[in-house]
């Protein structure tokens, strides 16, 4: 479900519509659930979180997917809300999609240590297609660019879109469960060709993300993660388990696949926390699909930085009673 290019003619022979999934599937997504779950914005009390993902998929294939993701989120505790900002860029062959989104969440405490949250994401994106690099079987490319197909652009062409995602989450100190509906309106971007256009329609997808920490003793523990993603036509699961030492260093393995047609990869991973502020993790995906014979795997790097949040509940001013001084 990385990108699902299903082209068909609608309305007239001068327009083609294609559909594409919005969010790339990051193997280390569980370390920054807010990247796909708007209800998780501001989920870490008293801290603002800055995270980045760098993913290079199917290394060795020309035009293979490459993803860069940067996000920041923090709680505004006096208002019981969270705010998030996300920037990502996803390149696949001659196609690029860049997106900026803002998350707003609202938290309701169920007990001293647990809460639920509702979140909404407003995002604006830009599709781009390198029309000048396209080569068609019947095209003419001697000193000119002529694809012999008026639907295709002959220069770099762009199209904008706007959409909304929404979600709900449950959190306590050892686990979270989050559900999000992404691209609710399945918005469409238009890229103009010579005499026609290509319409990019984004899939509406639903993602369930769950994470559980289990402590065996003061030194050793386990972290289990599960993701289920669907557009109600194609389904994909991701399962990850980590062995954790002193809450700071972990070694794990993951598997992505739902059935024989969607088995994609398995991935060992390694991560560590550096002090109270920094986290770094890396995973290498070993291909299991039919593409495994033509690529050299996938690399993904995750970096995280925590800073003190100024929007926290401050303790009340202490007024000394002179009678008991």
N, C-alpha and C positions, 0 to 999 in steps of 0.2 A: 504493500500500500504506500510505498514511498511516493510515487507519482503514478497515477492511473490515467493514461492517455487513451480515452475511448472517444473517437471522433465520429460525429455523424452530422448529416446535413439537416438543418431546420429552416423553416420559412422559405428559403430560396437557395439556389446554388451559390450565392455570394456570401454565405456565412457558414462558419464551422464553429461548433461549440465543443470544448474539451473540458474534462473534469480533473481536478487535482486535489490531493490531500493538503491541508493547511500546514500541519505540524510535522516536521521530520521526527522519526523515532529515535530518540537519544537513548543510548544504553545506560547512561548515568543519570537519567532523568529523576530517579528517586532521591538523589542528593539535592535536588532543587525542584520540588514538586510544583512550585508556583510557575514554572516555565510553561506548563500546560493546564494548570488548575488555578483559575482566578480566585477561588475561595480560599486558597492558601496564602494569599498576599498578607503580609504582616503576621505570619504564624509563629515567628520567634519573638518571644517577649523581650523587651528592653534592647533590641538590637536591630540595626539596619543591615540587610544582607545584600552583598554585591556578588554576583556569580557569572561565570562565563563558561560556555561549552565550545570546544573546537572539534569538529568531526570531519574526517576524511574517509569516505566510504569507497570500497572496492578499488583500492590502490592498484594501479597498473592499467586500468581501463581509461582510455582517452575520454574526457568529458564526464568522468565519474562524479557522483554527488559530493559536494563539500558544503558544510554548514558552519556558520559562526553565530553564536547566541550570547547576548549580554542582557542581564536583568538586574533589577534592584527592587527590593520591597522592604517595608517597615511598618510596624504598628503605630497607630496614633491612639494610645491607650485611653486618654481621657474621653475620647469619642467612641471607643470600642470598635474602631475601624482599622483597616489596613489599606495601604496604597502600594501599587507596583508599577514599574515601568519596564517594558521589554522591547529589545531590538534584536532582530535576527535577519540573516541573509542566507539564502539557500540557492546554490547553483547546481544545475543539472544540464550538462551539455551546453547547448546554445541558449538555454532558458535560465532565467534568474527570477527569484521572488524575494523581495525585501518587505519587511513588516515592522511597524511600530505599534505598540498597544499600551493601554493604561488599564490597570486593575483597581477596582474598589471592592473591598469586602467589609462585612459587618459581623461581629462576633457576639454570641450569646453564651454566657457561662452556664453550664449544667451543674457543676460542683466546683470545689476549690481547684481541682486539677484537670477538669475536662470542659470542653466547649464545642459548640458547633458554629459554623460560619457559612454565610452566603456571599457569593462574589459574582461580579459581572466584569467582563472585559470588552472594551471598545478598541477595535483595531483597524488600522488603515494600511493597505498594502499596495505594492507596485509590482506588476509583472513586466518583464522585459524579454524580448526575443531578438537575438542577433540575426536579423534577416539578411545582412550582407555576407554572413558566413554559411548560409544554407546552400546546399548543392542538391539539385533535383536531377533525375535521370535525363530529362529532356531540356534542361536549362542551357543557356549560353553564357559563358563566363570569360570570353575573350575580350578584355578591355571594358566590359560592361557587366552588369548583374541583371540577368533576365532568367527568372525561374520557370518561365512558361506556365506559371500558375498565379493568377491575379490575386488569389487569397493571401499569398505570402508577401510580407514586407521585403523591401530590398535594402533597407537600412536598419539601424537599431530602432526598435519600436517599443512603446510603453503603454501600459494600461493600468488604471487605478481601481481599487475596490475598497469597500467598507463593510464591516460585519461586526457581529456581537457574539460573544460566548458567555456562558453562565455556568455556575457550579455550586455545589454544597459539600462541606467537609465536616468530619468529626475528628477531634484531636484530644489526646491525653499524653502524659509524659512518656509513654512507651510505644505509642502507635498513632497512625492517622489513616483515615479512609476518605478518599475524595472522589467525587463524580462530577464530570463536566460535559456539557454539550457545546461543541465547537462549531463555528460557522453556522449559526442558527438559521440565517436567511439565505445561505448558499449564494452569496453575492457573485456578480459577474463582472469581469474586466474585459474591456474591448481593446484588441490590438489590430490596427488598420493595416491592410495590405495594399497592393497597387489598386485594386478595384474590388474590394470586399473586405472582410474582417474575420478575425478569429476571436471567439469569446471563450474566456477561461472561467469556468464555473467551479467553485470550490465545494468539495463534499461537506455535508453536515456529518460530523462524527461524534461519537460518544466514547469517553474514556473513563475507566475506573482505575484508580491508583491506590494501592494499599501498602503500608509499611509497618513492620512490627519488630521491636527490639526485645531480646530475651537475654537476661543476665544469668549465667550459671554460677558465678562467684564474683569476687571483687576484681579478678583479672580477665576472665574469659566470658564471652557472650556471643550471641548470634543475631544477625539482622536479616530479615526475610522481606522480599519485595515482590509484588505482583502487579502487572498492568494488563488490562484488557481493552482493546481498541476496536471499534466497529463503525462502519457506515451503514449497517443493517443489511449489507450485501456481502462484503468481505470482512472477515474477523481476523484479529491477530492478538496473540498473548506474548507476554514477556515475564519470565520468572527468574529471580536472582536471589542467591543466598550468600551471605558473607560470614566468615569467622572473624570475630572482633577481639582484639587484645587491648585491655586497659582503656577501652572506649576511644582509643587514639589511632590504632593501626588495624587495617582489615585486609583480608584476602578473600576473594570470592569468585563465583562462576555464575554465568547466566545462560539462558536458552530462550530464543525467540522462535515461535512457531505455533500454529493452531491446528493444522492438519497437513497432509502430505503435500498439498499445493502451496502452503505458506511457510513451511520450515525454512528459516533463513540463516540463522547463525547461532553459535555458542561463543561465549566470551569470558575468559579469565580477566580479573580486574584486581587492582591494588590501590589502596588509598591510605591517607594518614592525615591527622590533624596536627598542625604545628602551633603549639600554644593554644590560646583561647580564641584566636582571631582567624586563623588560616586553615583551609582544607585544600588538599590536592588529591586527585584521583586519575587513574589511567586505565583504559580497557582496550584490549585487542580482540576484535571479532574474527573468528574463524568461520568462513563461509560453509554452509551446508546445502545451499540450493544448487541448481544446475550451473550457476555462474561461478562456482568455486574454482573451476579449472582455468578461468581466464583473468582472475584477479589475485592480489596478494593480501587480502584481508582488509580490515577497517580499523583505523586508529581513532580514539576519542580521548580528549583531555578535558578535565574539569578543574576549575579553580574557584575558590570561594573566600570571601573576605567579610568579616563582621566588624562593624563600627558601632560605637555607642549611639543610641537613639535619644534625641533630645525631646521627642514627643512621648514622654512617659509620665505616669502618675508620680508626682513628687510627694514625699511625706509631709504631713501638716506641720506648721510651725509650732515649735515647742515653747510653751509659756510656763515658766516656773512659778509655782505657788509660793509666795514668801513665807507662808506659815509652816512649810515643810522643808525649807532650805536648810 
